[in-house]
């Protein structure tokens, strides 16, 4: 096994999730295929990378709807690496991304925690 290709992120609505990840975070839409049963295969990933992508899966029952925004129990569950922390932080802030703290400069790098549109916590991180 060579790498993790997809990580499922349960969302409320495909289109609002696509808009957030592509417009606010600058991800690219890799695939959006109608599966014929009311569901879609929607994949996004950070622009210009061939690494792990997010499979945006619309919640289809009450248990899944309850997990939207809380898939990691309130902990930071996703780590978005950057090569230009200041520029990406400014762009995301301008796009309305909600940061939960001011940027910190730690021994391991520059970091700030933000929430996606559902409340999942992410680190924006530029390693030292």
C-alpha positions in Angstrom: 0.0 0.0 0.0 1.5 3.3 -1.0 -0.8 6.1 0.2 -4.2 7.1 1.4 -6.2 8.3 -1.6 -9.6 9.4 -0.2 -11.0 10.5 3.2 -14.8 10.7 3.5 -16.2 13.9 4.9 -20.0 13.7 5.6 -21.7 16.9 4.5 -25.2 18.4 4.5 -25.3 19.3 0.9 -23.1 18.6 -2.1 -23.2 22.0 -3.7 -22.7 24.0 -0.6 -19.7 21.8 0.3 -18.2 22.1 -3.2 -18.6 25.9 -3.0 -16.9 26.1 0.4 -14.0 23.9 -0.5 -13.3 25.3 -3.9 -14.1 29.0 -3.2 -13.1 29.5 0.4 -10.2 27.0 0.6 -9.1 27.1 -3.1 -9.4 23.3 -3.6 -10.0 21.9 -7.0 -13.1 19.9 -7.9 -11.7 16.6 -9.2 -14.9 14.7 -9.8 -18.6 15.2 -9.5 -20.4 12.2 -10.9 -24.2 11.5 -10.6 -24.5 7.9 -9.3 -28.1 7.6 -10.6 -29.7 7.0 -7.2 -29.8 10.6 -5.9 -26.2 10.5 -4.7 -23.1 11.8 -6.2 -19.4 10.9 -6.2 -17.8 14.3 -5.3 -14.0 14.6 -4.8 -12.1 17.7 -4.0 -8.4 18.2 -3.1 -5.9 21.0 -2.6 -5.1 22.6 -5.9 -2.0 21.3 -7.6 -1.5 18.2 -5.4 -2.0 14.6 -6.2 -2.2 13.6 -2.6 -5.1 12.6 -0.4 -8.5 14.0 -1.5 -11.8 14.5 0.3 -14.8 12.4 -0.8 -17.8 14.7 0.0 -20.6 12.3 1.0 -24.0 13.8 1.6 -25.6 12.5 4.9 -28.5 10.2 4.0 -29.9 9.3 7.4 -30.3 10.7 10.9 -27.1 9.1 12.3 -25.1 10.5 9.4 -26.7 13.9 9.7 -25.8 13.9 13.4 -22.1 13.4 12.5 -21.9 16.4 10.2 -19.4 18.8 11.7 -18.5 16.5 14.5 -16.7 13.6 12.8 -13.6 13.9 15.0 -15.4 14.6 18.3 -14.5 18.3 18.3 -10.7 17.8 17.9 -8.7 19.1 15.0 -9.1 16.2 12.5 -7.7 17.7 9.3 -4.4 19.3 8.6 -4.0 21.6 5.6 -0.3 22.2 4.8 0.8 25.4 3.1 4.1 26.8 1.8 2.9 30.4 2.3 1.0 30.7 5.6 0.5 34.4 5.6 -0.9 34.6 2.0 -3.2 31.6 2.5 -4.4 32.8 5.9 -5.2 36.2 4.4 -7.0 34.7 1.4 -9.0 32.3 3.6 -9.9 35.1 6.0 -11.0 37.3 3.1 -13.2 34.4 1.8 -15.0 34.2 5.2 -13.3 31.2 6.7 -13.7 31.3 10.5 -10.4 31.0 12.3 -10.8 30.1 16.0 -7.5 31.7 17.0 -4.8 34.1 15.9 -1.9 32.6 14.0 0.7 31.0 16.3 4.4 30.5 15.5 5.5 27.3 17.2 8.8 25.4 17.0 7.2 23.1 14.4 5.8 25.9 12.3 3.1 28.5 11.8 -0.4 27.3 12.6 -4.0 28.5 13.1 -7.1 26.4 13.8 -10.1 27.1 11.5 -13.5 25.6 11.0 -15.1 24.4 7.8 -18.7 25.4 7.0 -20.0 22.5 9.2 -17.7 23.1 12.2 -15.1 20.5 11.6 -11.7 21.8 13.0 -8.7 22.1 10.7 -5.1 23.3 11.2 -3.7 25.6 8.5 0.0 24.7 9.0 3.3 25.8 7.4 5.9 23.4 8.8 9.1 25.0 10.0 
